Amino acid sequence: MATLHLLSNPRAAASCLAAAAGDDAVLFLGDGVFALTALGRSAAPIGVLRDDAASRGVAVPDHVRPMSQADFVDWVVAFDTSVTWR
């Protein structure tokens, strides 16, 4: 069962990425975008809310998909379940 991991706490990034399987996805949002600076590669697709990164002055790495609110909704609908990492 594919899971969408919603990461809003940068301190939870390592645990979140370790828990994400290849068919899952991870979305960095809110203050979670601060964890992008120390982000390594992941088997799971990774996205970030574009507006959250921009408002916090965080650059989006090339391997991370910048997403709109509409893209966020599409991911929520596409996955069987979601987990929020706070």
HELIX and SHEET records of a PDB file:
HELIX    1   1 PRO A   10  ALA A   12  5                                   3    
HELIX    2   2 ALA A   13  ALA A   19  1                                   7    
HELIX    3   3 GLY A   30  ALA A   38  5                                   9    
HELIX    4   4 ARG A   50  SER A   55  1                                   6    
HELIX    5   5 GLN A   69  ALA A   78  1                                  10    
SHEET    1   A 5 ARG A  65  MET A  67  0                                        
SHEET    2   A 5 ILE A  46  LEU A  49  1                                        
SHEET    3   A 5 ALA A  25  PHE A  28  1                                        
SHEET    4   A 5 THR A   3  LEU A   7  1                                        
SHEET    5   A 5 THR A  81  TRP A  85  1                                        
END                                                                             
